[in-house]
Amino acid sequence: MRYLQFITFVSSCILMLSTYNFKSQTQNTSESEFKTLFEKGEKLNSENFTGTVYLNILIANEAEIPITVGNITFEAGARTNWHLHPAGQILLVTDGTGYYQEKGQSKKIVRKGDVIKCLPNVEHWHGASADSDFSHLAISNNDKGSVVWLLPVSDEEYKK
């Protein structure tokens, strides 16, 4: 039943973002100016990230619905450590250009409007490209446990 609630919630988020008028968000600014859909939140001081990263928790994990939704904004070059989610994760890219990579796979370029499905227990990392800020909604189902943080992404891995 919780899985069905999770899928329903994620579907609602995708529908909301697909109908959001991004043009109005940048109406009075230049096209190249970076704008987040949600507030950036607080600057993170965590060993699980490289570079400058901001987090705004939009929905906190609760016993009734074990889902966390956070708006995460990475400044250019910033990224997560390698990590995994026991119940998986969905990323909804809201602005900028970033990278996503699963262990053993090639790094992928992701942009505003992209949806990334991180399967359960698959090691991965994500973050901003070297020359662009990057923002996404991270949706995690914590039913099977919270994120498992692993080693930092080396500069060599990031640049590869």
C-alpha positions as CSV (number, residue, x, y, z in Angstrom):
1,M,0.0,0.0,0.0
2,R,2.8,2.4,0.8
3,Y,4.4,1.8,-2.6
4,L,1.1,2.7,-4.2
5,Q,1.0,6.0,-2.2
6,F,4.6,6.7,-3.2
7,I,3.9,6.1,-6.9
8,T,0.7,8.3,-6.7
9,F,2.7,11.1,-5.0
10,V,5.5,10.9,-7.6
11,S,3.0,11.0,-10.4
12,S,1.4,14.1,-8.9
13,C,4.8,15.8,-8.7
14,I,5.6,15.0,-12.3
15,L,2.2,16.3,-13.4
16,M,2.7,19.5,-11.3
17,L,6.1,20.2,-12.8
18,S,5.0,19.4,-16.4
19,T,2.2,22.0,-16.1
20,Y,4.3,24.7,-14.3
21,N,5.0,27.8,-16.4
22,F,8.8,28.1,-16.2
23,K,8.7,31.1,-18.6
24,S,6.9,33.2,-16.0
25,Q,9.7,32.3,-13.5
26,T,12.3,34.2,-15.7
27,Q,10.0,36.8,-17.4
28,N,12.0,39.8,-16.1
29,T,15.5,38.3,-16.2
30,S,17.9,37.2,-18.8
31,E,17.5,33.7,-20.3
32,S,20.9,32.7,-18.9
33,E,20.1,33.6,-15.3
34,F,19.6,30.6,-13.0
35,K,16.3,30.5,-11.2
36,T,15.2,27.8,-8.8
37,L,11.6,26.6,-8.7
38,F,11.7,26.5,-4.9
39,E,13.8,28.4,-2.4
40,K,17.4,27.2,-2.2
41,G,17.2,26.6,1.5
42,E,20.2,26.2,3.8
43,K,23.8,25.7,2.8
44,L,24.9,22.2,3.6
45,N,28.0,21.5,5.6
46,S,28.4,17.8,5.1
47,E,31.2,15.4,4.2
48,N,28.7,13.7,1.8
49,F,29.0,16.5,-0.7
50,T,31.8,18.2,-2.6
51,G,31.4,22.0,-3.3
52,T,28.6,24.3,-2.4
53,V,25.1,22.7,-2.0
54,Y,21.8,24.0,-0.7
55,L,18.9,21.9,0.7
56,N,15.3,22.9,1.2
57,I,13.3,20.0,2.7
58,L,9.8,20.4,1.2
59,I,8.3,17.2,2.8
60,A,9.9,15.6,5.8
61,N,9.8,11.9,6.4
62,E,6.8,10.8,8.6
63,A,5.6,7.5,9.9
64,E,2.3,7.7,7.9
65,I,4.1,8.4,4.6
66,P,7.8,7.6,4.7
67,I,8.7,9.9,1.8
68,T,11.2,12.8,1.8
69,V,11.1,15.5,-0.9
70,G,13.9,18.0,-1.0
71,N,14.9,20.8,-3.4
72,I,18.7,20.5,-3.8
73,T,20.7,23.2,-5.5
74,F,24.3,22.6,-6.5
75,E,26.6,25.4,-7.5
76,A,28.8,24.6,-10.6
77,G,31.1,21.7,-9.9
78,A,29.3,20.6,-6.7
79,R,28.2,17.0,-6.3
80,T,27.1,14.2,-4.0
81,N,29.2,11.4,-2.8
82,W,28.5,7.9,-4.2
83,H,25.4,6.7,-2.4
84,L,22.4,4.4,-2.7
85,H,18.8,4.3,-1.5
86,P,17.4,1.0,-0.2
87,A,14.0,1.9,-1.7
88,G,15.2,3.9,-4.6
89,Q,14.9,7.6,-5.4
90,I,13.4,9.8,-8.1
91,L,15.1,13.1,-9.3
92,L,13.1,15.7,-11.1
93,V,15.5,18.2,-12.7
94,T,14.1,21.8,-12.3
95,D,17.0,23.9,-13.6
96,G,20.5,24.0,-14.9
97,T,22.7,21.3,-16.3
98,G,24.1,18.4,-14.2
99,Y,25.4,14.9,-14.2
100,Y,24.1,11.6,-13.1
101,Q,26.1,8.4,-13.0
102,E,25.5,4.9,-11.8
103,K,28.4,2.7,-10.8
104,G,29.9,0.9,-13.8
105,Q,28.0,3.2,-16.3
106,S,28.9,6.3,-18.2
107,K,28.1,9.7,-16.8
108,K,24.9,11.2,-18.2
109,I,24.2,14.9,-18.8
110,V,20.8,15.9,-17.4
111,R,18.9,19.1,-17.9
112,K,15.7,20.9,-16.7
113,G,12.7,18.6,-17.3
114,D,14.6,15.3,-17.1
115,V,13.3,12.6,-14.7
116,I,15.8,10.2,-13.3
117,K,14.8,6.9,-11.7
118,C,17.4,5.6,-9.2
119,L,16.6,2.0,-8.6
120,P,16.9,0.5,-5.1
121,N,20.4,-0.2,-3.9
122,V,22.1,1.1,-7.0
123,E,25.2,3.1,-6.3
124,H,25.1,6.5,-8.0
125,W,26.0,10.2,-7.7
126,H,24.6,13.4,-9.1
127,G,25.5,17.1,-9.2
128,A,26.1,20.2,-11.2
129,S,28.2,20.3,-14.4
130,A,31.5,22.2,-14.2
131,D,30.0,25.4,-15.7
132,S,26.3,25.4,-14.6
133,D,24.4,25.5,-11.4
134,F,21.9,22.6,-11.1
135,S,18.7,22.1,-9.2
136,H,16.5,19.1,-8.7
137,L,13.8,17.7,-6.5
138,A,14.9,14.5,-4.8
139,I,12.1,12.2,-3.8
140,S,13.0,9.3,-1.6
141,N,10.9,6.5,-0.1
142,N,12.4,5.8,3.3
143,D,10.3,2.7,3.9
144,K,13.3,0.4,3.7
145,G,15.8,2.7,5.3
146,S,17.5,6.0,4.6
147,V,20.3,6.9,2.2
148,V,23.6,5.0,2.5
149,W,26.5,7.3,1.9
150,L,29.7,6.0,0.4
151,L,33.0,7.5,-0.9
152,P,33.4,10.9,-2.4
153,V,33.4,11.2,-6.2
154,S,37.0,11.9,-7.1
155,D,37.9,14.8,-9.4
156,E,39.1,12.2,-12.0
157,E,35.7,10.4,-11.9
158,Y,33.8,13.7,-12.1
159,K,35.8,14.9,-15.1
160,K,35.7,11.6,-17.0
